[in-house]
């Protein structure tokens, strides 16, 4: 090949570089510097590039033209930039399944069991009942609850309510349970839930009756925030004591994770405003004979109030032998019933605090009636104008006796 032909080929390759290789990504400034250093040997480079261009293609010829006999240039930034999307894609593809797996491991959070238990469901279940704090012969442990009418050995399910007590998003059940029928209490409030198998389980004891107070539980209410409110009385109604005379309190309890603790309301009762302290004593009865063969005598009853609060009324009761009859005006305001014995109930006037009243009562034995010496009992109790009894702060001195002969 002549020199002119070589020059013509070189010119064609130069044109190729200008038109075609502009579309090829250039490695960068390092190649430019290598090209500048190679201009002193243009003839050899042009000839070699022409041959390689014919047999290996333009890109290979361009690389060979700046062959391994040249010093390596600085790192070309272009490959670094072009590699970045590839790396990002690889990380994303790798991380995505890992993230999904991790999320899948954490996501299956088991929903809390539904602890909303109906009255019928609770009556049908055997439950674990906490121990009673007030001494009584009440079934405890694994028991069944009953609804009126029920056997005397079954605790009564009085009422129940529902709410989220432990903040787990599910509802629990709170029940007011009363000791076996005929015991006049005691009570306890118990919270129930369900386990994952749907069985009724005991969450804990909320509160209940205690000694000396509270003596009664009347109602419960679960608030939206999970607080269990319980209404308690200081004195249990019954035995003549009306519920209206008991003090009432609402006390609030909250689940702490281990037990229920009181969080609102009073923690104790003060003195009941319908209370005082009466005592009674009486002189002995000495009967003397009259000319007609009858006998008679008098008893002086002394009633004292040891408290500050006035007793609106005092009720005096006594039981006498049938032969011993009340006589005279001292029995005004008394009801007298005669049967196998003589039962007397007297409604006396108010007894002010730290004062006393006395009542003289005449008794007689009819002529020909037989009466041996003996002893009669009497009792005093504070009351309101409706004859409903008040509390007596010390009832050890509310009863007394007197001898008759």
Buried (B, 14 or more C-beta within 10 A) or exposed (E): EEEEEBEEBBEEBEEBBEEEBEEEEEBBEBBEBBBEEBEEEEEEBBBBBBEBBEEEEBEEBBBBBBEEEBEEBEEBEEEEEEEEEEEEEEEEEEEEEEEEEEEEEEEEEEEBBEBBBEBEEBBEBEBEBBEBBBEEEBBEEEBBBBEEEBEEEBBBBBBBBBBBBBEEEBBBBBBBBBBBBEBBBBBBBBBBBBEEEEEBBEBBBBBBBBEEBBBBBBBBBBEEEBBBBBBBBBBBBEEEBBEEBBBBBBBBBBBEEEEBEBEEBEEEBEBBEBBBBBBBBBBBBEBEEEEEEBBBBBBBBBBBBBBEBBBBBBBBBBEBBEBBBBBEEBBEEBEEEEEEBBBBBBBBEBBBEEEBBEBEBBBBBBEEBEBEEEEBEBBBBBBBEEEBBBBBBEBEBBBBEBBBE
